[in-house]
Structure formats: structure tokens, C-alpha cells
Amino acid sequence: RTVLHCAVDQALEFVCAMVTEREDFHGVNKKDGRGRTALDCAMERNLDMACSAIISHRSFDAVNQFREDVGSVLHWAAVRGHTEVCLDVLSRPEFEHINSKDSGGRTALHCAAAKGLLQVVTRI
């Protein structure tokens, strides 16, 4: 667990932003004892500001994380209605899962449309 995980657990989004802005913080991709990144935890808690701070971190490399059960980070954000997080993911040039399908055969576009995320649908 990192200090970022702890800040997410306490829903301290401002602290998450401060931690990710530090030059000496290198734990943005670390997983906790349950195999979850701080991003996974922040998304589960609906912490949009924390999610955006994590995704925007210069060393964040899990933007292409893909799990068979939930799909890509973009799928997960769209299903939960995180417009800003979706837009942050889409702004990453290395993001590769734009047309990937989750276990239900849905693309992130399907998920965003189902949640009424017009900005995300337009961007995709």
C-alpha cells in the first residue's frame, strides 16, 4: 500500500492530488495486498478528482489495463458514470482499448451511451 492508497481510502481527494504532484512520488502504479491500484480504489469510491490526478501522473502506466470481467479503464469509468475520468483516459495518446469489448460484448462507447455520457460518446 502506498500513501496514495491511504488517501483514497480516506476519500482525501485533495491529498491525492498533492501526492501525485510530488516529483519524488513513484508509487502511482503500485498495487495493494488485494491486487488493486490506487486508481481501482478511487474509481470504486467515485472519487473523480483522485482518478484524474492518478491518470494524469507522468508515470501512470496502467491506462491500458484490461480485465476480462470489467474491460478497460475506460469501460470501468463509463459504467460508473465518471465523465471526467473517461475524458482523461481518452486524452492519453497511448490508450489502445478504444474498440475493446468487455465480457458482455460491449465497447466503452456502448457503456458511455448507456450512462448518457454525451461528452464521452462525442469524444470516442
N, CA, C and O atoms as CSV, one atom per row, in Angstrom:
chain,resi,resn,atom,element,x,y,z
A,1,ARG,N,N,0.835,-1.198,0.000
A,1,ARG,CA,C,0.000,0.000,0.000
A,1,ARG,C,C,0.872,1.250,0.000
A,1,ARG,O,O,1.932,1.297,0.623
A,2,THR,N,N,0.400,2.236,-0.703
A,2,THR,CA,C,1.126,3.500,-0.756
A,2,THR,C,C,0.348,4.571,-0.006
A,2,THR,O,O,-0.789,4.359,0.414
A,3,VAL,N,N,0.982,5.715,0.151
A,3,VAL,CA,C,0.305,6.857,0.757
A,3,VAL,C,C,-0.895,7.258,-0.106
A,3,VAL,O,O,-1.889,7.771,0.406
A,4,LEU,N,N,-0.797,7.026,-1.400
A,4,LEU,CA,C,-1.912,7.331,-2.297
A,4,LEU,C,C,-3.103,6.419,-2.003
A,4,LEU,O,O,-4.244,6.879,-1.968
A,5,HIS,N,N,-2.845,5.144,-1.795
A,5,HIS,CA,C,-3.922,4.224,-1.399
A,5,HIS,C,C,-4.593,4.711,-0.111
A,5,HIS,O,O,-5.819,4.699,0.001
A,6,CYS,N,N,-3.785,5.135,0.852
A,6,CYS,CA,C,-4.325,5.605,2.138
A,6,CYS,C,C,-5.188,6.846,1.950
A,6,CYS,O,O,-6.258,6.954,2.549
A,7,ALA,N,N,-4.735,7.776,1.128
A,7,ALA,CA,C,-5.516,8.989,0.866
A,7,ALA,C,C,-6.837,8.641,0.188
A,7,ALA,O,O,-7.876,9.213,0.516
A,8,VAL,N,N,-6.796,7.705,-0.753
A,8,VAL,CA,C,-8.025,7.262,-1.423
A,8,VAL,C,C,-8.961,6.607,-0.415
A,8,VAL,O,O,-10.159,6.887,-0.413
A,9,ASP,N,N,-8.434,5.749,0.431
A,9,ASP,CA,C,-9.261,5.070,1.435
A,9,ASP,C,C,-9.993,6.054,2.338
A,9,ASP,O,O,-11.103,5.781,2.793
A,10,GLN,N,N,-9.365,7.202,2.594
A,10,GLN,CA,C,-9.970,8.222,3.450
A,10,GLN,C,C,-10.750,9.261,2.639
A,10,GLN,O,O,-11.249,10.236,3.199
A,11,ALA,N,N,-10.857,9.054,1.319
A,11,ALA,CA,C,-11.562,9.976,0.409
A,11,ALA,C,C,-10.977,11.391,0.472
A,11,ALA,O,O,-11.707,12.376,0.365
A,12,LEU,N,N,-9.673,11.480,0.642
A,12,LEU,CA,C,-8.984,12.765,0.705
A,12,LEU,C,C,-8.466,13.123,-0.688
A,12,LEU,O,O,-7.275,12.997,-0.974
A,13,GLU,N,N,-9.370,13.566,-1.537
A,13,GLU,CA,C,-9.012,13.816,-2.937
A,13,GLU,C,C,-7.953,14.897,-3.088
A,13,GLU,O,O,-7.087,14.791,-3.956
A,14,PHE,N,N,-8.007,15.936,-2.259
A,14,PHE,CA,C,-7.004,16.982,-2.331
A,14,PHE,C,C,-5.620,16.422,-2.018
A,14,PHE,O,O,-4.633,16.803,-2.647
A,15,VAL,N,N,-5.552,15.522,-1.048
A,15,VAL,CA,C,-4.278,14.879,-0.699
A,15,VAL,C,C,-3.798,14.013,-1.864
A,15,VAL,O,O,-2.605,13.978,-2.164
A,16,CYS,N,N,-4.722,13.319,-2.517
A,16,CYS,CA,C,-4.358,12.512,-3.696
A,16,CYS,C,C,-3.702,13.389,-4.756
A,16,CYS,O,O,-2.680,13.021,-5.336
A,17,ALA,N,N,-4.299,14.549,-5.001
A,17,ALA,CA,C,-3.744,15.469,-5.995
A,17,ALA,C,C,-2.356,15.945,-5.571
A,17,ALA,O,O,-1.445,16.019,-6.395
A,18,MET,N,N,-2.196,16.265,-4.297
A,18,MET,CA,C,-0.890,16.727,-3.804
A,18,MET,C,C,0.166,15.631,-3.915
A,18,MET,O,O,1.301,15.899,-4.310
A,19,VAL,N,N,-0.201,14.413,-3.573
A,19,VAL,CA,C,0.741,13.290,-3.636
A,19,VAL,C,C,1.196,13.064,-5.071
A,19,VAL,O,O,2.389,12.900,-5.324
A,20,THR,N,N,0.257,13.053,-6.012
A,20,THR,CA,C,0.613,12.765,-7.408
A,20,THR,C,C,1.411,13.896,-8.047
A,20,THR,O,O,2.064,13.687,-9.069
A,21,GLU,N,N,1.368,15.084,-7.462
A,21,GLU,CA,C,2.146,16.204,-7.995
A,21,GLU,C,C,3.595,16.204,-7.509
A,21,GLU,O,O,4.430,16.928,-8.052
A,22,ARG,N,N,3.893,15.414,-6.511
A,22,ARG,CA,C,5.257,15.376,-5.965
A,22,ARG,C,C,6.215,14.678,-6.938
A,22,ARG,O,O,5.917,13.612,-7.475
A,23,GLU,N,N,7.348,15.298,-7.143
A,23,GLU,CA,C,8.378,14.738,-8.027
A,23,GLU,C,C,8.936,13.424,-7.491
A,23,GLU,O,O,9.345,12.559,-8.265
A,24,ASP,N,N,8.953,13.276,-6.176
A,24,ASP,CA,C,9.560,12.087,-5.573
A,24,ASP,C,C,8.558,10.955,-5.320
A,24,ASP,O,O,8.910,9.953,-4.699
A,25,PHE,N,N,7.319,11.100,-5.791
A,25,PHE,CA,C,6.340,10.023,-5.612
A,25,PHE,C,C,6.400,9.093,-6.816
A,25,PHE,O,O,6.197,9.518,-7.954
A,26,HIS,N,N,6.680,7.825,-6.555
A,26,HIS,CA,C,6.820,6.845,-7.630
A,26,HIS,C,C,5.890,5.649,-7.459
A,26,HIS,O,O,6.093,4.613,-8.092
A,27,GLY,N,N,4.875,5.779,-6.612
A,27,GLY,CA,C,4.005,4.642,-6.314
A,27,GLY,C,C,2.666,4.642,-7.014
A,27,GLY,O,O,1.749,3.934,-6.598
A,28,VAL,N,N,2.536,5.425,-8.072
A,28,VAL,CA,C,1.230,5.560,-8.722
A,28,VAL,C,C,0.725,4.252,-9.325
A,28,VAL,O,O,-0.485,4.067,-9.458
A,29,ASN,N,N,1.620,3.351,-9.689
A,29,ASN,CA,C,1.210,2.078,-10.303
A,29,ASN,C,C,1.230,0.888,-9.339
A,29,ASN,O,O,0.911,-0.235,-9.729
A,30,LYS,N,N,1.600,1.133,-8.099
A,30,LYS,CA,C,1.703,0.035,-7.125
A,30,LYS,C,C,0.328,-0.523,-6.776
A,30,LYS,O,O,-0.679,0.184,-6.807
A,31,LYS,N,N,0.316,-1.813,-6.442
A,31,LYS,CA,C,-0.932,-2.485,-6.065
A,31,LYS,C,C,-0.927,-2.777,-4.572
A,31,LYS,O,O,0.122,-2.983,-3.961
A,32,ASP,N,N,-2.119,-2.788,-4.007
A,32,ASP,CA,C,-2.244,-3.115,-2.587
A,32,ASP,C,C,-2.271,-4.630,-2.411
A,32,ASP,O,O,-2.088,-5.368,-3.379
A,33,GLY,N,N,-2.494,-5.090,-1.209
A,33,GLY,CA,C,-2.498,-6.520,-0.909
A,33,GLY,C,C,-3.592,-7.298,-1.621
A,33,GLY,O,O,-3.526,-8.524,-1.711
A,34,ARG,N,N,-4.595,-6.598,-2.126
A,34,ARG,CA,C,-5.682,-7.249,-2.864
A,34,ARG,C,C,-5.500,-7.129,-4.378
A,34,ARG,O,O,-6.386,-7.496,-5.150
A,35,GLY,N,N,-4.332,-6.607,-4.796
A,35,GLY,CA,C,-4.038,-6.503,-6.221
A,35,GLY,C,C,-4.675,-5.306,-6.903
A,35,GLY,O,O,-4.805,-5.291,-8.127
A,36,ARG,N,N,-5.074,-4.301,-6.130
A,36,ARG,CA,C,-5.727,-3.128,-6.697
A,36,ARG,C,C,-4.784,-1.934,-6.705
A,36,ARG,O,O,-4.051,-1.699,-5.744
A,37,THR,N,N,-4.812,-1.189,-7.792
A,37,THR,CA,C,-4.072,0.062,-7.848
A,37,THR,C,C,-4.883,1.129,-7.120
A,37,THR,O,O,-6.056,0.926,-6.804
A,38,ALA,N,N,-4.249,2.260,-6.861
A,38,ALA,CA,C,-4.976,3.378,-6.245
A,38,ALA,C,C,-6.103,3.827,-7.169
A,38,ALA,O,O,-7.151,4.269,-6.698
A,39,LEU,N,N,-5.895,3.718,-8.490
A,39,LEU,CA,C,-6.961,4.079,-9.428
A,39,LEU,C,C,-8.159,3.156,-9.256
A,39,LEU,O,O,-9.297,3.625,-9.217
A,40,ASP,N,N,-7.923,1.862,-9.153
A,40,ASP,CA,C,-9.026,0.921,-8.928
A,40,ASP,C,C,-9.829,1.340,-7.694
A,40,ASP,O,O,-11.059,1.380,-7.721
A,41,CYS,N,N,-9.116,1.647,-6.626
A,41,CYS,CA,C,-9.768,2.018,-5.360
A,41,CYS,C,C,-10.523,3.341,-5.492
A,41,CYS,O,O,-11.640,3.473,-4.992
A,42,ALA,N,N,-9.914,4.315,-6.162
A,42,ALA,CA,C,-10.557,5.624,-6.330
A,42,ALA,C,C,-11.823,5.516,-7.176
A,42,ALA,O,O,-12.817,6.188,-6.902
A,43,MET,N,N,-11.784,4.676,-8.194
A,43,MET,CA,C,-12.970,4.507,-9.033
A,43,MET,C,C,-14.086,3.817,-8.261
A,43,MET,O,O,-15.255,4.172,-8.405
A,44,GLU,N,N,-13.733,2.839,-7.447
A,44,GLU,CA,C,-14.742,2.152,-6.634
A,44,GLU,C,C,-15.434,3.113,-5.675
A,44,GLU,O,O,-16.601,2.926,-5.332
A,45,ARG,N,N,-14.705,4.144,-5.243
A,45,ARG,CA,C,-15.254,5.110,-4.277
A,45,ARG,C,C,-15.827,6.344,-4.952
A,45,ARG,O,O,-16.247,7.280,-4.272
A,46,ASN,N,N,-15.852,6.360,-6.294
A,46,ASN,CA,C,-16.394,7.501,-7.053
A,46,ASN,C,C,-15.642,8.801,-6.775
A,46,ASN,O,O,-16.257,9.859,-6.637
A,47,LEU,N,N,-14.339,8.723,-6.694
A,47,LEU,CA,C,-13.502,9.887,-6.419
A,47,LEU,C,C,-12.916,10.414,-7.729
A,47,LEU,O,O,-11.772,10.118,-8.074
A,48,ASP,N,N,-13.709,11.189,-8.443
A,48,ASP,CA,C,-13.301,11.676,-9.762
A,48,ASP,C,C,-11.998,12.465,-9.746
A,48,ASP,O,O,-11.134,12.255,-10.597
A,49,MET,N,N,-11.853,13.369,-8.784
A,49,MET,CA,C,-10.647,14.197,-8.732
A,49,MET,C,C,-9.411,13.332,-8.498
A,49,MET,O,O,-8.364,13.566,-9.102
A,50,ALA,N,N,-9.529,12.351,-7.637
A,50,ALA,CA,C,-8.407,11.445,-7.377
A,50,ALA,C,C,-8.082,10.631,-8.631
A,50,ALA,O,O,-6.914,10.455,-8.977
A,51,CYS,N,N,-9.120,10.139,-9.307
A,51,CYS,CA,C,-8.906,9.364,-10.539
A,51,CYS,C,C,-8.171,10.198,-11.577
A,51,CYS,O,O,-7.216,9.730,-12.198
A,52,SER,N,N,-8.616,11.428,-11.760
A,52,SER,CA,C,-7.978,12.303,-12.745
A,52,SER,C,C,-6.525,12.575,-12.389
A,52,SER,O,O,-5.658,12.584,-13.263
A,53,ALA,N,N,-6.258,12.798,-11.104
A,53,ALA,CA,C,-4.883,13.054,-10.665
A,53,ALA,C,C,-3.992,11.846,-10.939
A,53,ALA,O,O,-2.848,11.997,-11.369
A,54,ILE,N,N,-4.515,10.660,-10.692
A,54,ILE,CA,C,-3.739,9.430,-10.901
A,54,ILE,C,C,-3.468,9.213,-12.387
A,54,ILE,O,O,-2.332,8.948,-12.780
A,55,ILE,N,N,-4.501,9.324,-13.209
A,55,ILE,CA,C,-4.360,9.100,-14.653
A,55,ILE,C,C,-3.420,10.125,-15.276
A,55,ILE,O,O,-2.710,9.817,-16.233
A,56,SER,N,N,-3.412,11.340,-14.739
A,56,SER,CA,C,-2.568,12.406,-15.289
A,56,SER,C,C,-1.115,12.327,-14.826
A,56,SER,O,O,-0.263,13.039,-15.358
A,57,HIS,N,N,-0.820,11.485,-13.855
A,57,HIS,CA,C,0.552,11.375,-13.340
A,57,HIS,C,C,1.497,10.919,-14.448
A,57,HIS,O,O,1.169,10.015,-15.216
A,58,ARG,N,N,2.643,11.530,-14.528
A,58,ARG,CA,C,3.601,11.261,-15.612
A,58,ARG,C,C,4.048,9.804,-15.681
A,58,ARG,O,O,4.404,9.322,-16.756
A,59,SER,N,N,4.036,9.099,-14.556
A,59,SER,CA,C,4.485,7.703,-14.543
A,59,SER,C,C,3.354,6.684,-14.600
A,59,SER,O,O,3.607,5.479,-14.608
A,60,PHE,N,N,2.113,7.153,-14.639
A,60,PHE,CA,C,0.991,6.216,-14.654
A,60,PHE,C,C,1.049,5.385,-15.930
A,60,PHE,O,O,1.055,5.933,-17.033
A,61,ASP,N,N,1.093,4.062,-15.780
A,61,ASP,CA,C,1.237,3.206,-16.964
A,61,ASP,C,C,0.138,2.156,-17.093
A,61,ASP,O,O,0.248,1.238,-17.907
A,62,ALA,N,N,-0.909,2.285,-16.304
A,62,ALA,CA,C,-1.973,1.280,-16.347
A,62,ALA,C,C,-3.173,1.724,-17.175
A,62,ALA,O,O,-4.255,1.147,-17.066
A,63,VAL,N,N,-2.982,2.750,-18.005
A,63,VAL,CA,C,-4.105,3.228,-18.814
A,63,VAL,C,C,-4.598,2.134,-19.764
A,63,VAL,O,O,-5.754,2.154,-20.187
A,64,ASN,N,N,-3.731,1.189,-20.095
A,64,ASN,CA,C,-4.131,0.080,-20.969
A,64,ASN,C,C,-4.434,-1.206,-20.201
A,64,ASN,O,O,-4.509,-2.289,-20.780
A,65,GLN,N,N,-4.605,-1.064,-18.896
A,65,GLN,CA,C,-5.006,-2.222,-18.086
A,65,GLN,C,C,-6.333,-2.754,-18.630
A,65,GLN,O,O,-7.247,-1.982,-18.920
A,66,PHE,N,N,-6.429,-4.058,-18.762
A,66,PHE,CA,C,-7.658,-4.678,-19.269
A,66,PHE,C,C,-7.940,-5.930,-18.464
A,66,PHE,O,O,-7.090,-6.810,-18.328
A,67,ARG,N,N,-9.134,-5.991,-17.942
A,67,ARG,CA,C,-9.564,-7.177,-17.195
A,67,ARG,C,C,-10.758,-7.773,-17.914
A,67,ARG,O,O,-11.660,-7.058,-18.350
A,68,GLU,N,N,-10.753,-9.074,-18.029
A,68,GLU,CA,C,-11.832,-9.758,-18.749
A,68,GLU,C,C,-13.209,-9.461,-18.160
A,68,GLU,O,O,-14.196,-9.387,-18.893
A,69,ASP,N,N,-13.277,-9.293,-16.845
A,69,ASP,CA,C,-14.583,-9.083,-16.216
A,69,ASP,C,C,-15.140,-7.675,-16.420
A,69,ASP,O,O,-16.344,-7.515,-16.618
A,70,VAL,N,N,-14.286,-6.656,-16.374
A,70,VAL,CA,C,-14.781,-5.279,-16.480
A,70,VAL,C,C,-14.310,-4.541,-17.722
A,70,VAL,O,O,-14.784,-3.437,-17.990
A,71,GLY,N,N,-13.403,-5.110,-18.478
A,71,GLY,CA,C,-12.902,-4.438,-19.668
A,71,GLY,C,C,-11.759,-3.487,-19.337
A,71,GLY,O,O,-10.963,-3.742,-18.434
A,72,SER,N,N,-11.692,-2.395,-20.077
A,72,SER,CA,C,-10.610,-1.427,-19.920
A,72,SER,C,C,-10.934,-0.421,-18.820
A,72,SER,O,O,-12.036,-0.405,-18.272
A,73,VAL,N,N,-9.949,0.414,-18.514
A,73,VAL,CA,C,-10.166,1.504,-17.569
A,73,VAL,C,C,-11.298,2.392,-18.085
A,73,VAL,O,O,-12.106,2.888,-17.300
A,74,LEU,N,N,-11.356,2.590,-19.388
A,74,LEU,CA,C,-12.417,3.409,-19.979
A,74,LEU,C,C,-13.785,2.761,-19.782
A,74,LEU,O,O,-14.748,3.450,-19.445
A,75,HIS,N,N,-13.884,1.458,-19.985
A,75,HIS,CA,C,-15.147,0.753,-19.720
A,75,HIS,C,C,-15.593,0.995,-18.277
A,75,HIS,O,O,-16.734,1.371,-18.006
A,76,TRP,N,N,-14.652,0.765,-17.369
A,76,TRP,CA,C,-14.958,0.866,-15.950
A,76,TRP,C,C,-15.438,2.267,-15.587
A,76,TRP,O,O,-16.412,2.425,-14.851
A,77,ALA,N,N,-14.750,3.282,-16.104
A,77,ALA,CA,C,-15.138,4.664,-15.825
A,77,ALA,C,C,-16.504,4.983,-16.430
A,77,ALA,O,O,-17.320,5.656,-15.799
A,78,ALA,N,N,-16.755,4.511,-17.635
A,78,ALA,CA,C,-18.038,4.779,-18.293
A,78,ALA,C,C,-19.194,4.113,-17.557
A,78,ALA,O,O,-20.238,4.731,-17.349
A,79,VAL,N,N,-19.016,2.871,-17.168
A,79,VAL,CA,C,-20.070,2.147,-16.445
A,79,VAL,C,C,-20.430,2.871,-15.152
A,79,VAL,O,O,-21.588,2.857,-14.736
A,80,ARG,N,N,-19.457,3.494,-14.521
A,80,ARG,CA,C,-19.698,4.190,-13.258
A,80,ARG,C,C,-20.081,5.653,-13.451
A,80,ARG,O,O,-20.313,6.367,-12.475
A,81,GLY,N,N,-20.149,6.107,-14.707
A,81,GLY,CA,C,-20.583,7.469,-14.985
A,81,GLY,C,C,-19.549,8.543,-14.731
A,81,GLY,O,O,-19.907,9.700,-14.511
A,82,HIS,N,N,-18.271,8.190,-14.756
A,82,HIS,CA,C,-17.185,9.137,-14.500
A,82,HIS,C,C,-16.785,9.860,-15.793
A,82,HIS,O,O,-15.815,9.471,-16.445
A,83,THR,N,N,-17.524,10.901,-16.161
A,83,THR,CA,C,-17.247,11.623,-17.400
A,83,THR,C,C,-15.812,12.129,-17.452
A,83,THR,O,O,-15.106,11.886,-18.431
A,84,GLU,N,N,-15.371,12.833,-16.406
A,84,GLU,CA,C,-14.027,13.421,-16.416
A,84,GLU,C,C,-12.938,12.358,-16.504
A,84,GLU,O,O,-11.932,12.552,-17.186
A,85,VAL,N,N,-13.135,11.255,-15.826
A,85,VAL,CA,C,-12.146,10.178,-15.876
A,85,VAL,C,C,-12.082,9.609,-17.290
A,85,VAL,O,O,-10.997,9.354,-17.812
A,86,CYS,N,N,-13.238,9.411,-17.905
A,86,CYS,CA,C,-13.267,8.922,-19.292
A,86,CYS,C,C,-12.493,9.865,-20.203
A,86,CYS,O,O,-11.690,9.421,-21.024
A,87,LEU,N,N,-12.731,11.158,-20.060
A,87,LEU,CA,C,-12.047,12.137,-20.905
A,87,LEU,C,C,-10.543,12.139,-20.639
A,87,LEU,O,O,-9.746,12.305,-21.562
A,88,ASP,N,N,-10.159,11.955,-19.380
A,88,ASP,CA,C,-8.727,11.863,-19.055
A,88,ASP,C,C,-8.090,10.646,-19.728
A,88,ASP,O,O,-6.992,10.740,-20.276
A,89,VAL,N,N,-8.776,9.514,-19.683
A,89,VAL,CA,C,-8.265,8.294,-20.335
A,89,VAL,C,C,-8.140,8.529,-21.836
A,89,VAL,O,O,-7.122,8.188,-22.439
A,90,LEU,N,N,-9.166,9.106,-22.431
A,90,LEU,CA,C,-9.157,9.339,-23.878
A,90,LEU,C,C,-8.085,10.338,-24.300
A,90,LEU,O,O,-7.663,10.339,-25.456
A,91,SER,N,N,-7.644,11.185,-23.377
A,91,SER,CA,C,-6.602,12.164,-23.713
A,91,SER,C,C,-5.202,11.551,-23.721
A,91,SER,O,O,-4.256,12.171,-24.208
A,92,ARG,N,N,-5.068,10.353,-23.191
A,92,ARG,CA,C,-3.765,9.686,-23.157
A,92,ARG,C,C,-3.470,9.076,-24.530
A,92,ARG,O,O,-4.195,8.186,-24.975
A,93,PRO,N,N,-2.416,9.545,-25.207
A,93,PRO,CA,C,-2.127,9.053,-26.558
A,93,PRO,C,C,-1.819,7.562,-26.623
A,93,PRO,O,O,-1.996,6.940,-27.670
A,94,GLU,N,N,-1.360,6.981,-25.515
A,94,GLU,CA,C,-1.016,5.561,-25.533
A,94,GLU,C,C,-2.216,4.648,-25.291
A,94,GLU,O,O,-2.069,3.427,-25.333
A,95,PHE,N,N,-3.403,5.211,-25.037
A,95,PHE,CA,C,-4.581,4.379,-24.774
A,95,PHE,C,C,-4.941,3.577,-26.023
A,95,PHE,O,O,-5.101,4.140,-27.107
A,96,GLU,N,N,-5.067,2.247,-25.862
A,96,GLU,CA,C,-5.256,1.340,-27.000
A,96,GLU,C,C,-6.593,0.609,-27.040
A,96,GLU,O,O,-6.883,-0.061,-28.031
A,97,HIS,N,N,-7.410,0.712,-26.009
A,97,HIS,CA,C,-8.600,-0.138,-25.916
A,97,HIS,C,C,-9.894,0.547,-26.343
A,97,HIS,O,O,-10.959,0.248,-25.801
A,98,ILE,N,N,-9.818,1.441,-27.287
A,98,ILE,CA,C,-10.999,2.188,-27.712
A,98,ILE,C,C,-12.089,1.269,-28.268
A,98,ILE,O,O,-13.273,1.543,-28.077
A,99,ASN,N,N,-11.719,0.201,-28.941
A,99,ASN,CA,C,-12.709,-0.711,-29.527
A,99,ASN,C,C,-12.791,-2.064,-28.829
A,99,ASN,O,O,-13.472,-2.970,-29.309
A,100,SER,N,N,-12.107,-2.203,-27.710
A,100,SER,CA,C,-12.142,-3.472,-26.978
A,100,SER,C,C,-13.527,-3.713,-26.392
A,100,SER,O,O,-14.278,-2.777,-26.118
A,101,LYS,N,N,-13.845,-4.981,-26.208
A,101,LYS,CA,C,-15.151,-5.354,-25.654
A,101,LYS,C,C,-14.977,-5.990,-24.284
A,101,LYS,O,O,-14.020,-6.726,-24.039
A,102,ASP,N,N,-15.920,-5.693,-23.396
A,102,ASP,CA,C,-15.903,-6.308,-22.072
A,102,ASP,C,C,-16.511,-7.704,-22.152
A,102,ASP,O,O,-16.834,-8.179,-23.241
A,103,SER,N,N,-16.668,-8.353,-21.023
A,103,SER,CA,C,-17.173,-9.732,-21.013
A,103,SER,C,C,-18.602,-9.833,-21.537
A,103,SER,O,O,-19.043,-10.915,-21.925
A,104,GLY,N,N,-19.326,-8.722,-21.552
A,104,GLY,CA,C,-20.692,-8.709,-22.084
A,104,GLY,C,C,-20.753,-8.335,-23.554
A,104,GLY,O,O,-21.837,-8.200,-24.121
A,105,GLY,N,N,-19.572,-8.163,-24.182
A,105,GLY,CA,C,-19.522,-7.820,-25.599
A,105,GLY,C,C,-19.731,-6.340,-25.887
A,105,GLY,O,O,-19.967,-5.967,-27.036
A,106,ARG,N,N,-19.650,-5.485,-24.862
A,106,ARG,CA,C,-19.870,-4.049,-25.040
A,106,ARG,C,C,-18.550,-3.300,-25.185
A,106,ARG,O,O,-17.572,-3.609,-24.505
A,107,THR,N,N,-18.532,-2.326,-26.065
A,107,THR,CA,C,-17.396,-1.417,-26.150
A,107,THR,C,C,-17.611,-0.305,-25.124
A,107,THR,O,O,-18.691,-0.187,-24.544
A,108,ALA,N,N,-16.583,0.504,-24.905
A,108,ALA,CA,C,-16.723,1.641,-23.993
A,108,ALA,C,C,-17.762,2.621,-24.528
A,108,ALA,O,O,-18.438,3.297,-23.751
A,109,LEU,N,N,-17.891,2.701,-25.845
A,109,LEU,CA,C,-18.917,3.563,-26.440
A,109,LEU,C,C,-20.307,3.115,-26.007
A,109,LEU,O,O,-21.141,3.944,-25.641
A,110,HIS,N,N,-20.561,1.815,-26.046
A,110,HIS,CA,C,-21.850,1.293,-25.576
A,110,HIS,C,C,-22.092,1.683,-24.117
A,110,HIS,O,O,-23.182,2.124,-23.754
A,111,CYS,N,N,-21.067,1.515,-23.293
A,111,CYS,CA,C,-21.190,1.806,-21.857
A,111,CYS,C,C,-21.450,3.293,-21.617
A,111,CYS,O,O,-22.295,3.657,-20.800
A,112,ALA,N,N,-20.723,4.143,-22.329
A,112,ALA,CA,C,-20.896,5.590,-22.167
A,112,ALA,C,C,-22.281,6.032,-22.634
A,112,ALA,O,O,-22.923,6.863,-21.991
A,113,ALA,N,N,-22.734,5.479,-23.745
A,113,ALA,CA,C,-24.064,5.830,-24.252
A,113,ALA,C,C,-25.152,5.386,-23.279
A,113,ALA,O,O,-26.118,6.114,-23.051
A,114,ALA,N,N,-24.997,4.205,-22.710
A,114,ALA,CA,C,-25.989,3.690,-21.760
A,114,ALA,C,C,-26.087,4.571,-20.516
A,114,ALA,O,O,-27.150,4.657,-19.901
A,115,LYS,N,N,-24.990,5.225,-20.144
A,115,LYS,CA,C,-24.982,6.114,-18.978
A,115,LYS,C,C,-25.324,7.557,-19.348
A,115,LYS,O,O,-25.431,8.415,-18.472
A,116,GLY,N,N,-25.495,7.824,-20.650
A,116,GLY,CA,C,-25.818,9.179,-21.080
A,116,GLY,C,C,-24.643,10.138,-21.008
A,116,GLY,O,O,-24.832,11.335,-20.795
A,117,LEU,N,N,-23.441,9.629,-21.183
A,117,LEU,CA,C,-22.231,10.458,-21.113
A,117,LEU,C,C,-21.951,11.068,-22.485
A,117,LEU,O,O,-21.081,10.594,-23.216
A,118,LEU,N,N,-22.686,12.114,-22.827
A,118,LEU,CA,C,-22.635,12.710,-24.163
A,118,LEU,C,C,-21.236,13.170,-24.550
A,118,LEU,O,O,-20.802,12.933,-25.678
A,119,GLN,N,N,-20.522,13.824,-23.634
A,119,GLN,CA,C,-19.167,14.291,-23.949
A,119,GLN,C,C,-18.251,13.129,-24.306
A,119,GLN,O,O,-17.421,13.237,-25.209
A,120,VAL,N,N,-18.405,12.036,-23.606
A,120,VAL,CA,C,-17.562,10.863,-23.843
A,120,VAL,C,C,-17.927,10.221,-25.172
A,120,VAL,O,O,-17.048,9.871,-25.959
A,121,VAL,N,N,-19.218,10.067,-25.422
A,121,VAL,CA,C,-19.684,9.482,-26.683
A,121,VAL,C,C,-19.166,10.302,-27.850
A,121,VAL,O,O,-18.689,9.745,-28.839
A,122,THR,N,N,-19.253,11.613,-27.744
A,122,THR,CA,C,-18.781,12.503,-28.811
A,122,THR,C,C,-17.279,12.367,-29.006
A,122,THR,O,O,-16.800,12.359,-30.140
A,123,ARG,N,N,-16.536,12.262,-27.919
A,123,ARG,CA,C,-15.075,12.164,-27.989
A,123,ARG,C,C,-14.617,10.841,-28.602
A,123,ARG,O,O,-13.640,10.800,-29.350
A,124,ILE,N,N,-15.337,9.753,-28.277
A,124,ILE,CA,C,-14.972,8.445,-28.816
A,124,ILE,C,C,-15.210,8.450,-30.308
A,124,ILE,O,O,-14.969,7.443,-30.975
